[in-house]
Every structure is written in C-alpha cells, then in structure tokens.
C-alpha cells in the first residue's frame, strides 16, 4: 500500500515498521526440555510486547513499537513449530546432544559446556550449540579423547 493512503509521516516511517525476519538456521531445531520451555517463554514475552504496542494510539508510534515484537512472534512461533525435543542423555560414556562436557585446552585452560540447541546456547552461561565447531568435533567422542579445533587440541576430561 502506498504511504499516501496511510497516516504515516513518511516513507521512512513506513520502512521502520517492516523489519526483515530473523534468520533461521537450516540445521534441525533440536532442543532440550529447558530450551523448549525457554522458546515458549520468549513467544509469550513477544506476544505481551506486541499486545502492549498494539494499544498505543498514535499509529506511527504503534507501528514502530510493534515491529520488533511482531518479528519475534513470527520467529519464535516458527522455532516452536520446528522444535524437536531431545531427551537428556541416559549414558555418559559418549558426548551427545544434552551432554555436559569438561575439556582441557592445550594452553592449560579447563572449560565446561553443555551441548544444547541453537536458540538456547549461551557460552557465557556454560552452554554451546550442537552445531558449533567445538560441539561438532566432540559429538560421539569419549572421555580421554583428543579433538583438534583451529590448530589447538582439546582433551575431553569429563562427560555428565
């Protein structure tokens, strides 16, 4: 629809309200139980933000304020539709999705990460995506195995 038929102040205002969709990975959308719960919470938060923005009387401000929540609604609804719940691992002899892996780097650092879905990964909080290079190198390996990442060796010292 042309800007001439709306109450928008300008074409720039119209373009501010049409954000591109968030990129969606082509990898399977594996999630842990906590990840699935987080997706539901994020969808609810986006819905609440959109509802709040929808109550703004000024049409230009309403469109600006609802752009991000509307984009997030589409994203999280899509991620929930494609989510594949993977149960927590029952054995700890091999690194799998959901495993918590401790490894030592060749520089002496020891790190621990849980391997989770893409939307729930947060390295600062101790989780990495199963599609990350480190996780990909470790999947299927066992305690004592050494994997090489970017010219550095990582030894798996624990799996939980």
Residue frames as qw, qx, qy, qz and C-alpha x, y, z in Angstrom:
[[0.000, 0.891, 0.455, 0.000, 0.00, 0.00, 0.00],
 [0.370, 0.571, -0.031, 0.732, 1.28, 3.44, -0.83],
 [0.307, -0.222, -0.484, 0.789, 2.24, 5.76, 2.01],
 [0.176, -0.181, -0.188, -0.949, -0.28, 8.22, 0.54],
 [0.615, -0.373, -0.498, -0.484, -3.12, 6.06, 1.87],
 [0.666, -0.378, -0.550, 0.334, -1.87, 5.80, 5.45],
 [0.267, -0.955, -0.073, -0.106, -1.37, 8.23, 8.29],
 [0.798, -0.226, 0.023, 0.559, 2.39, 7.66, 8.29],
 [0.109, -0.874, 0.066, 0.470, 4.55, 10.72, 8.29],
 [0.262, 0.719, -0.530, -0.365, 6.85, 9.49, 5.52],
 [0.873, 0.266, -0.397, -0.096, 8.15, 6.53, 3.59],
 [0.271, 0.446, -0.724, 0.450, 10.96, 6.33, 6.15],
 [0.511, -0.231, 0.520, -0.644, 8.44, 5.80, 8.94],
 [0.913, 0.151, -0.060, -0.374, 6.83, 3.01, 6.91],
 [0.707, 0.407, -0.562, 0.137, 10.17, 1.29, 6.35],
 [0.080, -0.453, 0.688, -0.561, 10.97, 1.43, 10.09],
 [0.699, -0.118, 0.410, -0.574, 7.94, -0.74, 10.79],
 [0.943, 0.268, -0.088, -0.177, 8.81, -3.57, 8.39],
 [0.305, -0.669, 0.676, 0.047, 11.77, -5.40, 9.82],
 [0.606, 0.313, -0.695, -0.229, 13.27, -8.35, 8.00],
 [0.919, -0.325, -0.142, -0.173, 12.66, -11.74, 9.58],
 [0.441, -0.677, 0.589, -0.006, 15.25, -13.09, 11.96],
 [0.470, 0.431, -0.735, -0.230, 17.48, -15.61, 10.22],
 [0.888, -0.204, 0.281, -0.302, 16.53, -19.24, 10.80],
 [0.222, -0.492, 0.822, 0.183, 19.16, -21.94, 10.72],
 [0.720, 0.241, -0.479, -0.440, 18.85, -24.76, 8.22],
 [0.195, 0.201, -0.923, 0.262, 20.06, -27.25, 10.86],
 [0.497, -0.475, -0.707, -0.166, 17.44, -29.37, 12.62],
 [0.252, -0.632, 0.181, -0.710, 15.93, -27.46, 15.54],
 [0.664, -0.206, -0.678, 0.238, 16.98, -29.79, 18.36],
 [0.255, -0.661, 0.208, -0.674, 16.06, -28.51, 21.83],
 [0.237, -0.018, -0.859, 0.455, 16.44, -29.65, 25.40],
 [0.243, -0.670, -0.701, 0.035, 13.46, -29.57, 27.74],
 [0.260, -0.641, -0.199, 0.694, 14.75, -26.27, 29.16],
 [0.129, -0.140, 0.448, 0.874, 15.21, -24.93, 25.63],
 [0.117, -0.469, -0.760, -0.434, 11.65, -25.80, 24.69],
 [0.286, -0.738, -0.523, 0.317, 10.38, -24.08, 27.82],
 [0.257, -0.473, 0.073, 0.840, 12.50, -21.01, 27.01],
 [0.050, 0.162, 0.618, 0.768, 11.04, -20.84, 23.50],
 [0.215, -0.671, -0.695, -0.139, 7.53, -20.84, 24.98],
 [0.334, -0.699, -0.287, 0.563, 8.54, -18.06, 27.41],
 [0.218, -0.263, 0.310, 0.887, 10.10, -15.98, 24.64],
 [0.047, -0.400, -0.705, -0.584, 6.98, -16.39, 22.48],
 [0.287, -0.751, -0.581, 0.126, 4.81, -15.28, 25.42],
 [0.327, -0.570, -0.055, 0.752, 7.07, -12.27, 26.05],
 [0.124, 0.003, 0.507, 0.853, 6.89, -11.27, 22.38],
 [0.151, -0.580, -0.731, -0.326, 3.12, -11.66, 22.43],
 [0.318, -0.752, -0.422, 0.394, 2.83, -9.43, 25.52],
 [0.271, -0.404, 0.175, 0.856, 5.12, -6.80, 23.98],
 [0.030, 0.228, 0.652, 0.722, 3.10, -6.85, 20.77],
 [0.223, -0.696, -0.679, -0.068, -0.18, -6.56, 22.68],
 [0.315, -0.680, -0.221, 0.624, 1.19, -3.59, 24.64],
 [0.186, -0.211, 0.385, 0.879, 2.39, -1.90, 21.45],
 [0.011, -0.426, -0.763, -0.487, -0.99, -2.52, 19.82],
 [0.215, -0.774, -0.560, 0.203, -2.65, -0.35, 22.47],
 [0.277, -0.358, 0.060, 0.890, -0.63, 2.74, 21.52],
 [0.384, 0.746, 0.428, -0.337, -2.97, 5.30, 19.97],
 [0.189, 0.779, -0.348, -0.487, -0.55, 7.06, 17.64],
 [0.933, 0.339, 0.087, -0.090, -0.41, 4.90, 14.51],
 [0.512, 0.706, -0.441, 0.213, 3.22, 5.75, 13.70],
 [0.217, -0.569, 0.687, -0.396, 4.43, 5.04, 17.21],
 [0.862, -0.057, 0.388, -0.322, 2.31, 1.88, 17.40],
 [0.876, 0.466, -0.125, 0.013, 3.91, 0.58, 14.21],
 [0.275, 0.694, -0.578, 0.328, 7.41, 1.42, 15.41],
 [0.414, -0.448, 0.650, -0.453, 6.86, -0.18, 18.81],
 [0.887, 0.049, 0.352, -0.295, 5.23, -3.33, 17.40],
 [0.623, 0.625, -0.444, -0.152, 7.83, -4.04, 14.68],
 [0.118, 0.469, -0.849, 0.215, 10.29, -5.97, 16.86],
 [0.521, -0.054, 0.725, -0.448, 7.68, -7.94, 18.84],
 [0.808, 0.418, 0.068, -0.410, 5.89, -8.88, 15.60],
 [0.523, 0.579, -0.624, -0.036, 9.15, -10.12, 14.08],
 [0.107, -0.345, 0.862, -0.355, 9.90, -12.07, 17.29],
 [0.727, 0.117, 0.436, -0.518, 6.40, -13.57, 17.28],
 [0.803, 0.483, -0.242, -0.251, 6.99, -14.95, 13.80],
 [0.324, 0.557, -0.747, 0.164, 10.44, -16.24, 14.73],
 [0.264, -0.247, 0.818, -0.448, 9.52, -17.98, 17.99],
 [0.803, 0.212, 0.267, -0.489, 6.30, -19.43, 16.56],
 [0.733, 0.520, -0.417, -0.136, 8.36, -20.91, 13.71],
 [0.172, 0.478, -0.809, 0.295, 11.02, -22.23, 16.11],
 [0.541, -0.106, 0.655, -0.517, 8.36, -23.86, 18.29],
 [0.850, 0.346, 0.008, -0.397, 6.73, -25.49, 15.25],
 [0.712, 0.511, -0.480, 0.038, 10.06, -26.96, 14.16],
 [0.283, -0.617, 0.650, -0.342, 11.38, -27.84, 17.63],
 [0.837, 0.038, -0.541, -0.073, 12.47, -31.45, 18.11],
 [0.564, -0.687, 0.341, -0.305, 12.71, -32.28, 21.80],
 [0.663, 0.317, -0.653, 0.181, 15.76, -34.44, 22.51],
 [0.772, -0.613, -0.148, -0.078, 15.67, -36.20, 25.88],
 [0.243, -0.817, 0.517, -0.079, 18.58, -35.79, 28.26],
 [0.559, 0.389, -0.732, -0.015, 21.31, -38.37, 27.69],
 [0.877, -0.417, 0.000, -0.239, 20.99, -41.52, 29.79],
 [0.910, -0.103, 0.004, 0.402, 24.60, -42.63, 29.36],
 [0.104, -0.964, 0.184, 0.163, 27.74, -40.62, 29.94],
 [0.763, -0.214, 0.448, 0.414, 30.30, -42.69, 28.06],
 [0.434, 0.293, 0.479, 0.705, 30.00, -40.60, 24.88],
 [0.047, 0.338, 0.092, -0.935, 29.37, -36.92, 24.12],
 [0.119, 0.513, 0.779, 0.340, 25.82, -36.44, 22.77],
 [0.162, -0.555, -0.197, -0.792, 23.28, -33.65, 22.50],
 [0.636, -0.675, -0.160, -0.338, 22.49, -32.55, 26.05],
 [0.830, -0.159, -0.297, 0.445, 25.82, -33.73, 27.49],
 [0.211, -0.960, 0.182, -0.008, 27.84, -31.52, 29.78],
 [0.878, 0.268, -0.121, 0.378, 31.44, -31.82, 28.65],
 [0.374, -0.869, 0.240, 0.216, 34.57, -30.78, 30.51],
 [0.844, 0.396, 0.020, 0.362, 37.74, -30.45, 28.45],
 [0.457, -0.700, 0.163, 0.524, 41.23, -29.12, 28.86],
 [0.535, 0.842, -0.072, -0.008, 42.84, -26.98, 26.22],
 [0.840, 0.197, -0.150, 0.483, 46.46, -27.30, 25.18],
 [0.159, 0.628, -0.239, 0.724, 47.14, -23.95, 26.91],
 [0.218, 0.002, -0.776, 0.591, 46.04, -25.40, 30.27],
 [0.436, -0.080, 0.145, -0.885, 42.57, -23.86, 30.48],
 [0.027, 0.232, 0.971, -0.052, 39.76, -26.15, 31.60],
 [0.385, 0.022, -0.082, -0.919, 36.24, -25.42, 30.38],
 [0.204, 0.268, 0.928, -0.159, 32.83, -27.00, 30.83],
 [0.376, 0.145, -0.219, -0.889, 29.90, -26.58, 28.46],
 [0.555, 0.284, 0.738, -0.257, 26.53, -28.22, 27.97],
 [0.043, -0.030, 0.691, 0.721, 25.70, -29.01, 24.35],
 [0.312, 0.523, 0.604, -0.513, 22.25, -27.62, 23.57],
 [0.458, 0.671, 0.536, 0.227, 20.08, -26.26, 20.75],
 [0.405, 0.369, 0.143, 0.824, 20.92, -23.14, 18.80],
 [0.217, -0.748, -0.210, -0.591, 18.36, -20.86, 20.45],
 [0.705, -0.700, -0.103, -0.049, 19.38, -21.83, 23.97],
 [0.785, 0.102, -0.158, 0.590, 23.16, -21.64, 23.51],
 [0.146, -0.960, 0.086, -0.225, 24.91, -19.08, 25.72],
 [0.743, 0.266, -0.436, 0.432, 28.65, -19.67, 26.08],
 [0.007, -0.518, 0.420, -0.745, 28.95, -17.16, 28.93],
 [0.703, -0.328, 0.265, -0.572, 26.36, -19.18, 30.85],
 [0.390, -0.343, 0.854, -0.043, 28.04, -22.51, 30.06],
 [0.719, 0.348, 0.594, -0.094, 26.18, -23.81, 27.01],
 [0.014, 0.433, -0.564, -0.703, 27.14, -24.13, 23.35],
 [0.756, 0.363, -0.031, -0.544, 25.13, -25.02, 20.29],
 [0.833, -0.043, 0.545, 0.088, 25.37, -28.53, 18.96],
 [0.706, 0.653, 0.172, 0.213, 26.29, -27.05, 15.55],
 [0.121, -0.930, 0.337, 0.077, 29.27, -25.12, 16.94],
 [0.602, 0.552, -0.574, 0.056, 32.68, -26.34, 15.77],
 [0.116, -0.422, 0.795, -0.421, 33.70, -27.45, 19.27],
 [0.720, 0.019, 0.494, -0.486, 30.49, -29.43, 19.81],
 [0.831, 0.455, -0.185, -0.262, 30.68, -30.95, 16.33],
 [0.394, 0.554, -0.714, 0.166, 34.24, -32.14, 17.00],
 [0.209, -0.299, 0.791, -0.491, 33.27, -33.68, 20.35],
 [0.812, 0.054, 0.127, -0.567, 29.99, -35.38, 19.45],
 [0.949, 0.184, -0.237, -0.099, 30.47, -39.14, 19.54],
 [0.433, 0.491, -0.618, 0.435, 33.77, -38.93, 21.42],
 [0.768, -0.510, -0.386, 0.036, 34.51, -40.26, 24.89],
 [0.447, -0.871, 0.202, 0.040, 36.45, -39.25, 27.97],
 [0.655, -0.413, 0.471, 0.423, 40.19, -39.12, 27.21],
 [0.622, 0.523, 0.427, 0.396, 39.68, -38.45, 23.51],
 [0.234, -0.519, 0.115, 0.814, 41.52, -35.51, 21.97],
 [0.479, 0.726, 0.466, 0.163, 39.98, -33.36, 19.25],
 [0.397, -0.138, 0.158, 0.893, 41.62, -30.59, 17.23],
 [0.166, 0.881, 0.443, -0.023, 39.93, -27.26, 16.69],
 [0.200, 0.971, -0.066, 0.112, 41.63, -24.44, 14.83],
 [0.539, 0.552, -0.504, 0.389, 45.07, -25.94, 15.35],
 [0.250, -0.479, 0.603, -0.587, 44.51, -26.49, 19.08],
 [0.467, -0.088, -0.880, -0.022, 43.98, -29.75, 20.89],
 [0.548, -0.386, 0.225, -0.707, 41.15, -30.25, 23.38],
 [0.288, 0.054, -0.949, 0.118, 41.09, -33.30, 25.65],
 [0.637, -0.456, -0.290, -0.550, 37.73, -34.46, 26.94],
 [0.153, 0.282, -0.780, 0.537, 38.18, -34.92, 30.69],
 [0.206, 0.205, 0.793, -0.536, 34.60, -35.41, 31.78],
 [0.310, -0.227, -0.601, -0.701, 31.11, -36.12, 30.47],
 [0.147, 0.207, 0.753, -0.607, 27.95, -35.67, 32.52]]
